[in-house]
Amino acid sequence: MKICAAQLRPVAGNVTMNTAKHLEFIKLAVAQQGDVVFFPELSLTGFEPRLASSLAVELADQQFHVFQELSDQHRILIGVGMPIAVKTGVQIGMVWFTPGKARQLYAKQQLHIDETPYFIPGDEQLVLERGGMILAPAICYESLQVDHADKAVALTAEVYLASVAKPANGIARGAVHYPDMARRHTMPVIMANCIGPCDNFISVGQSAAWNNQGELLAQMDRESEGVVILDTQSESASVIGIA
């Protein structure tokens, strides 16, 4: 199975432009025979908590239809980031599109203290099946908490998908934590980070993949857009840039 982590530069608050960019990345993943492609935290809006309430949509929103169509057409699992409106507030959502199935929402369960004025947490871990493997999504802050990965593995997760928006200090922590989690659970970890301005910080990319022994297989730089591709069968990874 090939899992693609997209590293992109979102335009703050511009869902239309960001959607168009997502479609380019999905086409790239399809061209690389990807089975899964997922994006950074709140990828369709950019990580902009102060804008989230005005940009949030319900899970059934029609703007997601194009992703389901591509999932069905190319038999690829797609995960995109979006603030999702629920009855009790707004969640940091990751919407997942599986070929021939209804879309699913994973909402970030563990919020950073800076996010609590704008978002409410999710209350359930989502696991996904693809290529005979069980995948567990994690979103930014919670992906750096040991108990999140532990609980995902308790749900039989075999690959950990970290969708983040992180500045340099966060990526430095991740460079230690993610390989530790890979070794702890004998589980590959792949991380998708964005690049450029996010809220009050600069996100520094360096999206990466680690094997189940915690060895770094591939990593992008701080400025380029593209995908990290993890091949779980060959236990290898590569980087493909996008113009």
C-alpha positions in Angstrom: 0.0 0.0 0.0 1.2 3.5 -0.8 0.3 6.3 1.5 0.8 9.9 0.4 1.2 12.8 2.9 0.6 16.1 1.2 2.7 19.2 2.0 1.0 22.3 0.7 0.9 26.1 1.2 -2.7 26.9 2.0 -4.2 30.3 1.3 -5.7 31.6 4.6 -9.5 31.4 4.5 -9.8 30.7 0.8 -11.5 27.4 0.5 -12.0 27.7 -3.3 -8.3 28.2 -4.0 -7.3 25.5 -1.5 -9.7 23.0 -2.9 -8.2 23.5 -6.4 -4.8 22.9 -4.9 -6.0 19.8 -3.2 -7.2 18.4 -6.5 -3.7 18.8 -7.9 -2.3 16.8 -5.1 -4.8 14.1 -5.4 -4.0 13.8 -9.1 -0.3 13.5 -8.2 -1.1 10.8 -5.7 -3.2 8.9 -8.3 -0.3 9.2 -10.8 2.0 7.7 -8.2 -0.5 4.8 -7.7 -1.3 6.0 -4.2 -3.9 4.1 -2.2 -4.3 6.9 0.4 -3.7 10.6 0.4 -4.1 12.9 3.3 -3.5 16.6 4.1 -2.3 18.8 6.9 -4.5 20.1 9.8 -7.4 22.3 8.5 -5.9 22.1 5.0 -8.9 23.5 3.2 -9.0 26.8 5.2 -5.5 26.9 6.5 -4.9 26.8 10.2 -6.7 29.9 11.1 -8.7 29.4 14.4 -10.1 33.0 14.4 -11.7 32.3 11.0 -13.0 28.9 11.8 -16.5 29.7 13.0 -17.2 31.7 9.8 -15.8 29.0 7.5 -17.2 25.9 9.3 -19.6 23.7 7.4 -21.5 20.5 8.2 -20.2 17.1 7.2 -22.9 16.8 4.5 -21.8 20.0 2.8 -21.9 19.8 -1.0 -18.4 21.3 -1.4 -17.1 17.9 -0.3 -18.7 16.1 -3.3 -15.7 16.5 -5.6 -13.5 14.5 -3.1 -16.0 11.7 -3.0 -16.2 11.6 -6.8 -12.3 11.4 -7.0 -12.2 8.7 -4.3 -14.8 6.6 -6.2 -13.2 7.2 -9.6 -9.7 6.4 -8.6 -10.3 3.9 -5.7 -8.3 6.1 -3.3 -8.8 7.0 0.3 -8.7 10.8 0.8 -8.4 12.8 4.0 -8.9 16.6 4.0 -8.9 19.1 6.9 -11.8 21.4 7.6 -13.6 23.1 10.5 -16.8 21.2 11.0 -20.0 22.6 12.5 -21.8 20.4 14.9 -24.7 21.1 17.3 -22.4 22.1 20.2 -19.7 24.1 18.4 -17.0 23.8 15.8 -14.5 20.9 15.6 -11.1 20.6 14.0 -12.2 18.0 11.5 -10.6 15.7 9.1 -13.1 14.4 6.5 -12.4 11.0 5.0 -13.6 9.7 1.7 -13.6 6.0 1.0 -14.5 4.5 -2.4 -18.1 3.6 -2.5 -18.9 4.5 1.1 -20.3 7.5 3.0 -17.8 10.1 4.1 -16.6 9.9 7.7 -15.5 12.6 10.1 -12.5 12.4 12.5 -12.6 15.3 15.0 -9.5 16.2 17.0 -9.9 14.8 20.5 -7.1 16.6 22.3 -7.0 20.3 21.8 -4.1 22.6 22.6 -5.0 25.2 25.2 -4.8 27.9 22.5 -7.5 26.2 20.5 -10.1 25.9 23.2 -11.6 29.4 22.7 -12.5 28.4 19.1 -13.1 24.6 19.0 -14.7 21.8 20.9 -13.0 18.4 21.0 -14.1 15.2 19.3 -14.9 12.2 21.4 -14.1 9.1 19.3 -11.1 7.7 17.6 -11.7 6.8 13.9 -9.8 3.9 12.3 -9.9 3.3 8.6 -9.2 0.1 6.6 -7.2 0.2 3.3 -5.2 -2.4 1.6 -5.8 -4.9 4.3 -4.3 -2.5 6.9 -5.9 -0.4 9.7 -5.0 3.3 9.7 -5.4 5.7 12.6 -5.6 9.5 11.9 -4.2 12.0 14.5 -4.4 15.8 14.3 -1.4 17.9 15.4 -1.2 18.5 19.2 -2.7 15.1 20.0 -0.3 13.3 17.7 2.5 14.3 20.2 0.7 12.7 23.1 1.7 9.2 23.9 -1.8 8.1 25.0 -3.3 9.0 21.7 -1.1 6.5 19.8 -1.6 4.0 22.6 -5.4 4.2 22.3 -5.2 4.0 18.5 -3.2 0.8 18.7 -5.7 -0.6 21.2 -8.2 -0.2 18.3 -5.8 -2.4 16.2 -4.2 0.5 14.3 -1.2 -0.6 12.2 -0.2 2.8 10.6 -0.4 6.2 12.2 -1.3 9.2 10.1 -0.3 12.6 11.7 -2.0 15.6 10.1 -0.4 18.8 11.5 0.3 22.5 11.3 3.5 23.0 13.1 6.3 25.7 13.5 9.9 24.8 13.9 9.7 23.9 17.6 6.8 21.6 17.0 8.6 19.8 14.2 11.6 19.4 16.4 9.4 17.7 19.0 7.9 15.5 16.3 11.3 14.4 15.1 11.8 12.8 18.5 8.2 11.7 19.3 7.1 10.1 16.0 10.0 7.6 15.7 9.5 6.8 19.4 5.9 5.9 18.7 6.9 3.9 15.7 9.3 1.9 17.8 6.9 1.6 20.8 4.2 0.1 18.6 6.2 -1.4 15.7 4.1 0.8 13.5 4.9 3.1 10.6 4.2 6.8 11.1 3.7 9.3 8.3 3.2 13.1 9.0 1.8 15.8 6.7 2.6 19.4 7.6 1.8 22.6 5.8 4.2 25.4 4.9 3.8 29.2 5.3 1.8 31.5 7.5 -0.7 29.9 9.9 -2.5 32.0 12.5 0.4 33.6 14.5 3.3 31.3 13.4 5.0 30.0 10.3 4.6 26.4 9.5 7.8 24.8 8.4 6.8 21.6 6.4 9.4 18.8 6.7 6.6 16.2 6.2 8.1 12.8 6.8 7.7 9.0 7.1 9.3 6.6 9.5 9.3 2.8 9.3 8.1 0.5 12.1 11.6 0.6 13.7 11.5 4.4 13.9 14.0 4.9 11.1 13.4 8.1 9.0 12.7 7.0 5.4 12.0 10.3 3.7 11.5 13.9 4.5 10.5 17.1 2.6 12.2 20.4 3.1 10.8 23.6 4.7 9.5 25.4 1.6 8.5 23.0 -1.2 5.0 21.6 -2.0 4.7 17.9 -2.7 4.0 14.5 -1.2 5.9 12.0 0.9 5.0 8.5 -0.3 5.3 5.6 2.1 5.2 2.2 0.6 4.3 -0.2 3.4 5.1 -3.3 1.4 8.6 -2.4 0.5 9.1 -0.4 3.7 10.5 2.5 1.7 9.5 6.1 1.1 10.1 8.8 -1.4 9.4 12.5 -2.1 7.7 13.9 -5.1 7.6 17.7 -5.7 4.7 19.6 -7.3 5.3 22.7 -9.4 
